[in-house]
Amino acid sequence: MLVRDFMTTDLTTLQENESLLDATLIFTRSSLRHIPILKATKLAGIITERELKHYTPSILSGIPPEEYNRLMESTPLSKIMTRDPVTIRPDRPVSEAAQMLYDRRMGCLLVVEDAELKGIITTTDMLKLLVHLLRKQDAVSGGLAGQ
């Protein structure tokens, strides 16, 4: 089993010059927790929903709404993104990806081949694989129990 067999390839990405507001809107309107950041067509970094919340000014902090809006619209993602994110190639064993996610306590790995972003593999993808394997094992065990 390889990473390419379990990775998500339908990606939502942003450019590094796009704003905090752009990322906030995507996170608000979707179930995504990670957005790869590109510089033209090359991977430049990643931003997580948690990082965005950490760096986004709180409207409750007393900051005037005009200033809040200005910061959200004018702060580029390049200022807060994680540069040089951990990556994995699509031809690597999925067990290697799972081990990397576990060891580094990460929520995702970006899948890159020849410097091009090919996909993302997340802890949710790993749980989906685990469920698949457990059901397969249950089917085998259940079949043996009936003999």
Secondary structure, DSSP 8 states (H G I E B T S, - for coil): -BGGGT-B-S---EETTSBHHHHHHHHHHSS--EEEEEETTEEEEEEEHHHHHHHS--GGGT--HHHHHHHHHH-BGGGTSEES--EE-TTSBHHHHHHHHHHHT-SEEEEEETTEEEEEEEHHHHHHHHHHHHHHHHHHHHHHHT-
